[in-house]
Amino acid sequence: MNQNRLRVAVFFGGRSVEHGVSIVTAAQAMAAMDRSRYEVLPVYATEKGEYFAVPEFSVRDHPGLPLNPASFDAFARGKGRRLLVSAEKGRLLSEVRRTPGIGERLSPVEVDVAFSIIHGSHGEDGSLQGVFELADVPYVGPNLVPAAVAMDKIVAKSVFAGLGLPVVEGFWFDRAAWQGDKASVEARRQALGWPVFVKPASLGSSIGVSRAEDDAAFAFAVDTVLVYDQRCIVERSVEGAMDINCSVMRGADGVRVSACERPIKDDEVLDYAAKYLRGSKQEGMAAARRVIPADIPDETASRIRDMAGRVYSELSFRGIARIDFLVAPDGREVYINEINSIPGSLALYFWELEGVAASDVIDRAIEDALAAHREKQRTVYSISQAR
C-alpha cells in the first residue's frame, strides 16, 4: 500500500431492499475519489450478509443493475476475496484464506477509513456504524445514534417535533396491532380522513410507500408495508404538496446547506422508479428529473435551508446528508419529512451545481471522519486510565 495514501474501505450492497441502489451509489462515490489521496478497497456485502473484497468496477460492467444484484454476486464470488468483518479493536477486516490441509486462516486487512454506502437496513441504520465504533476505525457519516434516529421515521418525527419543527399529522402501529386490533388502527385512520399515505418506518428509496383513498387500498398498503417492515406509519395527505429536498454537509467553515431541489414526479408518490430507474440505471438519483433551484418563494427556500442546517447540527450529523420536506401548494406551508444519512448518489449532484466538485465533497466527508475519530481518542474509556 502507498503510505502516502489513505486506504478507504467502501462498503456497499448489503442485506437491504436497497441493495441494488447501493451498488450504483458506491460506483459513483469511488469514481469521485482522488486516487492521489486514497487507495480504494471496495467491500461488497451480499444479500445473505457475506463480505467480499472486489476489484473496482463500473456498473456499466453489470447489465441489469440495480434490478438484478445476482449478477454482482457472481462477479464478487468469481473475482473477489472473502472477508470477515469484525468488531475487534484495530481489526475491522480480515481476509479468509483457505489452505489445503490446514483449512481457513485469517489475514488482517489494513483500513484507514471506513465508508459505508449501504443504503437502508444493516448499513444506514446504525448497525454497521456500531461495528466501526467497536473496531475503533474512522468512518464517514454520522455515528450510530443519529444514523439510527434518521433511519427510524417514527423516532425522527418525534425528534423533529421536539425541536419545534412542523411535521405532518399521523400515527404508527406494528404488526401485532394490525393483526390483533385492526379496529383500533382503522379508528385512528378515520380521524385523519382520506386520503392518507402509508409508509414503512425504517426503509428508504420510497419502497413500500403508497397513497390510499379507501378502506381496501389502505388495507392493501398496510399489508404490503408489514412485509418489509415491522412497523407502519400513516400520515394525512397534504394534497398537492411538493417534495423539496436539500443536501447538508460540514464544510471547512462549518455546516453548509445546498440550494433546494424539487424532484419531478408523475404520480402522487415520488417512487423508486422515478428516483432510480428513469434514464440510465447507472446514474441512480442523479438521473431523476428535478428543478433546481426549486421554484418556490425565496422566503420558503430560506426557511427550509435554515431547518435543514438546524437538524443536521442538533443531531450531531457528519458526512453528506439529504433532508426532505413537503411544501403545500401555496409555497409557504412547510413540513420536514425525513433525513437521509446515506442519500442516493450521495447527493453529489447538489454540490456539483453549487460549483463543488464531487471529489471535494468526498474529501470533506473523509476529513470530517478523521476529525471525529481524533476527537474520540481524547475521551477516556477506562477508570484505570483516568487515574
Disulfide bonds with the S-S distance in Angstrom:
none
